[in-house]
Amino acid sequence: MSPDVSTLTAIDVHTHVHRSVRAGQDQAAGNQDMGAYFGIGSMPHYTVPELAEYYRQRNMACVAFTIDSVSQTGSEPVPDNFEVAELAAEHADVIIPFASVDPARGAAGVRLARRLAADFGVRGFKFHPSTQGFYPNDRAAYPLYEVIAEHGLVALFHTGQTGAGAGTPGGGGIRLKYANPMHIDDVAADFPGLDIILAHPSFPWQDEALSVATHKPRVYIDLSGWSPKYFPPQLVRYANSLLRHKVMFGSDFPALTPDRWIKDFENLDIKPEVRPLIMKENAARLLGLGGAVPSPGEEG
């Protein structure tokens, strides 16, 4: 079972699960620093069932994942990938599960990714180079990409500045350099059959992200983590033209709510015929969801 696109108003391709049902605990307190960064105070944490109800009330589907940064934090992700995938299967009308595997896990991480792809129905994998402390084009990560490509799944990479560690001493030790989208250009060249999403407007590397997405046919951009009223002009211009079939709605919930994002998107200078592409049709095609509009062919 998967979401029926014909009944949905939108597909949010970027949401986080911060609370475990099974372990009875939340992710680390660093998420509160991110809440301050986004100006929302104490950031609320959601379990998969809570997330499902939130999006069901809005007649939307969402991609949901945890973040595995064990090499930097020393802690296993909460919730773990298995909980996300298994609970997503119970709410498959609205939840599309992605997994997250820290590349530093090495061969064990590759085995984990293969199991999640083959047996747990995940649709993609989320990477956060800044919090995982790696360059996306590091060959040590390539065995993970091979598994993702082999199973026809999506690789979603955080790009640009991050709220993680922002405003804390030394940025919490998180280095922004890993999140330049040009590092992902190497991945797209070396894995031409791999579908890749560059997450977020990629400040301060927006032009680099647009260049990679226009040059590499299977590289997409999600618009999460920023209110649309702050989108740079070149991003809006490309979304309306060359990349109209390759940009997608994402909120970064719960840091930014879909309600806030959509309200601001309504005031953005986006062509009427492009709006439904961004809100759900591009994501539906990429994720192979039931009821998706047939692909118009690649741009660029």
C-alpha positions in Angstrom: 0.0 0.0 0.0 1.1 3.5 -0.7 -0.5 7.0 -0.6 -3.2 7.5 -3.3 -1.9 10.7 -5.0 -5.2 11.5 -6.6 -6.7 12.1 -3.1 -3.9 14.2 -1.7 -3.5 18.0 -1.7 0.3 17.7 -1.3 3.4 15.5 -0.7 5.9 16.8 1.8 9.2 15.2 1.0 11.1 16.2 4.1 9.9 15.6 7.7 11.7 14.3 10.8 10.6 11.8 13.5 12.1 12.7 16.8 10.3 10.5 19.3 10.3 6.8 19.7 7.1 4.8 20.6 9.0 1.7 21.6 12.0 3.2 23.4 9.9 5.8 25.2 12.4 8.5 24.5 13.2 11.5 22.3 16.2 12.4 20.2 19.0 14.3 21.8 18.5 17.8 23.3 20.3 19.4 20.4 17.0 19.6 18.7 16.0 22.4 21.2 18.9 24.5 19.8 17.4 24.0 16.4 14.1 25.1 17.7 15.7 28.3 18.9 17.3 28.7 15.5 13.9 28.5 13.7 12.3 30.9 16.2 9.8 28.4 17.5 11.2 27.9 21.0 11.1 24.3 22.2 10.7 22.2 19.1 7.9 19.7 19.4 8.8 16.0 18.9 6.5 13.6 17.0 6.3 9.8 16.8 5.4 8.2 13.5 1.8 7.6 14.5 1.5 11.3 15.6 3.1 12.5 12.4 0.7 10.3 10.4 -2.3 11.9 12.2 -0.9 15.4 11.7 -0.6 14.9 7.9 -3.8 12.9 7.6 -5.7 15.8 9.0 -4.3 18.0 6.2 -4.9 15.4 3.5 -1.2 15.2 2.8 1.4 12.5 2.6 5.0 12.9 3.9 8.4 11.4 3.6 9.6 10.7 7.2 13.0 9.7 8.6 15.3 9.7 11.6 19.0 10.8 11.4 21.9 8.4 12.1 25.0 10.4 13.1 26.4 7.7 15.5 30.0 8.4 14.5 29.7 12.0 15.8 27.3 11.6 18.7 28.2 8.2 19.9 24.4 7.5 20.2 22.1 5.3 18.1 19.3 7.2 16.4 16.0 7.6 18.2 13.8 6.2 16.9 15.8 3.7 14.9 15.2 2.9 11.2 13.3 -0.3 11.9 10.7 1.5 14.1 10.2 4.2 11.5 9.8 1.7 8.7 7.5 -0.7 10.6 5.2 2.0 11.9 5.2 3.7 8.5 3.8 0.5 7.1 0.9 0.8 9.6 0.2 4.3 8.3 1.1 3.8 4.6 -1.8 6.0 3.5 0.2 9.0 4.5 3.8 8.0 5.6 6.6 7.3 3.1 9.5 5.8 5.0 13.1 6.8 4.3 16.1 5.4 6.3 19.3 7.0 7.5 22.7 5.1 7.8 25.8 6.9 8.9 28.5 6.1 6.2 31.0 5.7 9.1 29.4 2.4 10.0 31.3 0.9 7.0 30.4 -2.7 6.0 27.9 -3.0 8.9 26.1 0.0 7.5 26.0 -1.5 4.1 24.4 -4.6 5.5 21.9 -2.6 7.4 21.0 -0.5 4.3 20.5 -3.7 2.3 18.2 -5.2 4.9 16.2 -2.0 5.2 15.9 -1.8 1.4 15.0 -5.4 0.8 12.9 -6.3 3.8 11.4 -3.1 5.3 10.1 -1.2 2.3 12.0 2.1 2.7 11.8 4.3 -0.4 15.1 6.2 0.1 18.0 7.1 2.5 18.6 10.5 4.1 22.2 11.7 4.5 23.3 14.7 6.5 26.9 15.3 5.7 27.4 18.1 8.2 26.1 16.2 11.2 27.6 12.9 10.0 31.0 14.5 9.3 31.7 13.3 5.8 32.0 14.6 2.2 29.3 13.0 0.0 31.9 12.1 -2.6 34.1 10.2 -0.2 34.6 6.8 -1.8 34.0 5.2 1.6 30.3 6.1 1.2 30.0 4.6 -2.3 29.1 1.0 -1.2 26.0 2.6 0.5 25.1 4.4 -2.7 25.5 1.1 -4.6 22.8 -0.5 -2.4 20.5 2.5 -2.9 21.0 2.5 -6.7 20.6 -1.3 -6.9 17.2 -1.1 -5.3 16.0 1.9 -7.3 15.7 4.1 -4.2 16.3 7.8 -3.6 19.4 9.4 -1.9 18.4 12.6 -0.1 21.3 14.8 1.0 21.1 17.8 3.3 22.8 20.8 1.6 23.7 24.3 2.7 23.7 25.8 6.2 22.0 23.8 9.0 20.1 24.7 12.1 21.9 21.9 13.9 24.4 23.4 16.3 23.6 27.0 15.1 24.2 29.6 17.7 26.0 27.2 20.1 29.8 27.5 20.9 31.7 26.5 17.8 28.4 25.5 16.1 28.4 22.4 18.2 31.5 21.2 16.3 29.4 20.9 13.1 31.2 21.9 9.9 29.3 23.4 7.1 31.9 22.6 4.4 30.6 19.0 4.0 27.2 20.3 2.7 28.3 22.0 -0.5 26.1 20.5 -3.3 29.1 20.4 -5.6 30.4 17.3 -3.7 27.1 15.6 -4.7 27.8 16.3 -8.3 30.5 13.7 -8.1 28.0 11.2 -6.8 25.6 12.0 -9.6 28.3 11.5 -12.2 29.5 8.2 -10.7 26.0 6.8 -10.2 24.1 8.0 -13.2 21.1 5.8 -12.4 20.7 7.1 -8.9 17.9 9.5 -8.0 19.2 12.3 -5.8 17.5 15.0 -3.9 19.4 18.1 -2.8 17.5 19.1 0.4 16.8 22.8 1.1 17.7 26.1 -0.6 21.5 25.5 -0.4 22.7 28.7 1.2 25.4 29.9 0.6 25.7 27.6 -2.5 22.3 28.1 -4.2 23.9 28.6 -7.7 25.9 25.4 -7.3 22.7 23.5 -6.5 20.9 24.9 -9.5 23.8 24.0 -11.7 24.0 20.4 -10.5 20.2 19.9 -10.9 20.1 21.4 -14.4 23.2 19.4 -15.5 22.4 16.0 -14.0 19.1 14.5 -15.1 18.4 12.6 -11.9 19.2 15.3 -9.4 16.2 17.1 -7.8 15.8 19.9 -5.2 13.4 20.0 -2.2 12.4 23.4 -0.9 12.3 22.5 2.8 13.7 24.4 5.8 13.0 27.9 4.5 9.9 29.9 4.3 9.2 30.5 0.5 9.2 34.3 1.2 13.0 34.0 1.7 13.8 32.0 -1.4 16.5 33.7 -3.5 15.3 35.0 -6.9 17.3 32.6 -9.0 15.7 29.6 -7.2 12.2 31.0 -8.0 13.3 31.7 -11.6 14.6 28.1 -12.2 11.6 26.6 -10.4 9.4 28.3 -12.9 11.4 27.2 -15.9 14.2 24.7 -16.3 13.6 22.9 -13.1 9.8 23.0 -13.0 9.7 19.2 -13.1 12.6 18.8 -10.5 11.7 21.0 -7.5 9.4 19.7 -4.7 7.6 20.8 -1.6 9.2 20.0 1.6 8.7 21.6 5.0 11.4 20.3 7.4 8.6 19.6 9.9 8.5 20.1 12.8 11.1 22.9 12.5 8.8 24.5 9.9 5.2 23.5 9.6 3.6 22.7 6.2 0.8 25.2 7.0 3.4 28.1 7.3 5.3 27.0 4.2 2.1 26.7 2.1 0.8 30.1 3.3 4.0 31.8 2.2 4.2 29.8 -1.0 0.8 31.2 -2.0 2.4 34.6 -2.2 5.4 33.5 -4.3 5.6 34.4 -7.9 5.1 30.8 -9.2 3.2 30.1 -12.4 -0.2 28.5 -11.9 0.7 25.4 -14.0 3.9 24.9 -12.0 2.3 25.0 -8.5 0.8 21.4 -8.7 4.1 20.1 -10.0 5.9 21.4 -6.9 3.2 20.5 -4.4 2.8 16.9 -5.3 3.2 15.7 -8.9 7.0 15.9 -9.1 7.4 13.9 -5.8 4.7 11.4 -6.9 6.6 10.6 -10.1 10.0 10.4 -8.3 8.7 8.1 -5.6 6.6 6.0 -7.9 3.4 6.5 -6.0 0.0 5.3 -7.2 -2.0 7.8 -9.2 1.1 9.8 -10.2 0.8 11.8 -13.4 3.0 10.2 -16.2 6.4 11.7 -16.5 6.8 14.5 -19.0 10.4 13.6 -19.8 13.5 15.1 -18.2 14.5 18.7 -18.4 18.0 20.0 -19.1 
